[in-house]
Amino acid sequence: MIPFSPPHIDEEIINEVSNALRSGWITTGPRTKKFEQEIANYCEIESVLAVNSWTAGAELVLRWWGIGPGDEVIVPAYTYCATANIVVHCGAKPVMVDIGPDFCMNIEQVKSKITPQTKAIIPVDIAGLPCDYIRLQEIITSPEIQAMFLPANAHQEMLGRILILSDAAHSFGAKYLNKATGSLCDITVFSFHAVKNLTTAEGGAIAIHLPSPFDNQAVYKELNILSLHGQTKDALAKTQIGNWEYDVIDAGYKCNMTDILASIGLIEIGRYNSKILPKRKEIFNSYSDAFQSDAMFETPIGQDETRESSYHLYLLRVKYATLEQRNLIIQEIFENRVSVNVHYKPLPLLTAYLNRGYNLTDFPISKQYWETEISLPIYFDLTEEQVQTIIHVVKKSVHKIMGE
Ligand SMILES: *Cc1c(COP(=O)(O)O)cnc(C)c1O
């Protein structure tokens, strides 16, 4: 069976994890701080805070921004549940918009969903392809939209507009107008979960890139304290002789990254551009070459005039398949010993959101793309031979079920 997305763990990673374990410091410490600095260098920004997941990091940002009951946060209907769950955790309302032909949030639709309650927008760089951040920025800074914004605290007053919080769980290493994700909007959160492009088993990072007069290093400190119970000194600082005294300035959260996990991330980021990204791109392009010439398929965008993906997922569509046919095709592919997946079941179809009154018929592109989508394996250890097997099996299965 060809698996869908196993992690690539080799001796280099195992050695570095052993080094961390042997160092005597296993929680947040020097390796985590070095990892943060390397992410910041990679993104060409100043401040990055490592955390224990995307979910915890992005929720921390919403809490820091003051999101609560009565607020609205705009999210795409076509994403992983985490994007909207964090809004619900804060007691606010996720307002959903449909996607466009690139699977990213339809930016023009965002405009019609903005109200005086809108405090943040969470665009998702789905499959690794960045959203149109310039167009989004234009919309939220247009005079009529900005005049609608009602700041409710000092941070909101300082920005004076809706916050853009990018869900870059898929897009570490992707580019928009030649700039890396992490540097494209106010705050970007990455995921380093086991299936993502760059992994620490579980983990995430908050890239802080707020415009002036924000001091991004000061925001880093605020978020860092909030990620450690609101405590003014972390465990490492308290190990300095006589330095035991601390205060808790707010009832904070607990979502710091550990040095054990950061040690995996340090190895991964060190070979990200030279090995991981090129391998994914090669597989992505092999699939596109094979499926583009067949009228049955719609292939995803890896690169266009303004963007380059991180090639995290390969979202293939069987253009004219019904939901039943798509499901039969997946069954057939699995019977041929290839693992595939579906990204994503739109949020309105999930019980949690169905029960909150969302309706898939309000999001026609999400519905159509979900019903026709099949995600193909894409990962470091996939061999050229396996790629050819996957192409063969997918084509055979699709033509068998679609009857052509
Ligand atoms: C994986 C994922 C997340 C959640 O990441 P965690 O690190 O597991 O919390 C959020 N959004 C999207 C789009 C994802 O794919």
The ligand as an SDF file (V2000), in Angstrom:
LIG
                    3D

 15 15  0  0  0  0  0  0  0  0999 V2000
   -3.3590   21.2680    9.9450 C   0  0  0  0  0  0  0  0  0  0  0  0
   -4.1700   22.5050    9.8000 C   0  0  0  0  0  0  0  0  0  0  0  0
   -4.4560   23.3300   10.8870 C   0  0  0  0  0  0  0  0  0  0  0  0
   -4.1670   22.9300   12.3030 C   0  0  0  0  0  0  0  0  0  0  0  0
   -2.8480   22.7500   12.5900 O   0  0  0  0  0  0  0  0  0  0  0  0
   -2.4080   22.1180   14.0190 P   0  0  0  0  0  0  0  0  0  0  0  0
   -0.9530   22.4270   14.0990 O   0  0  0  0  0  0  0  0  0  0  0  0
   -2.7110   20.6560   13.9460 O   0  0  0  0  0  0  0  0  0  0  0  0
   -3.1960   22.8060   15.0800 O   0  0  0  0  0  0  0  0  0  0  0  0
   -5.0980   24.5320   10.6610 C   0  0  0  0  0  0  0  0  0  0  0  0
   -5.4870   24.8920    9.4260 N   0  0  0  0  0  0  0  0  0  0  0  0
   -5.2820   24.1070    8.3500 C   0  0  0  0  0  0  0  0  0  0  0  0
   -5.7290   24.5780    7.0030 C   0  0  0  0  0  0  0  0  0  0  0  0
   -4.6350   22.8770    8.5090 C   0  0  0  0  0  0  0  0  0  0  0  0
   -4.4710   22.0680    7.4580 O   0  0  0  0  0  0  0  0  0  0  0  0
  1  2  1  0
  2  3  1  0
  2 14  2  0
  3  4  1  0
  3 10  2  0
  4  5  1  0
  5  6  1  0
  6  7  2  0
  6  8  1  0
  6  9  1  0
 10 11  1  0
 11 12  2  0
 12 13  1  0
 12 14  1  0
 14 15  1  0
M  END
$$$$
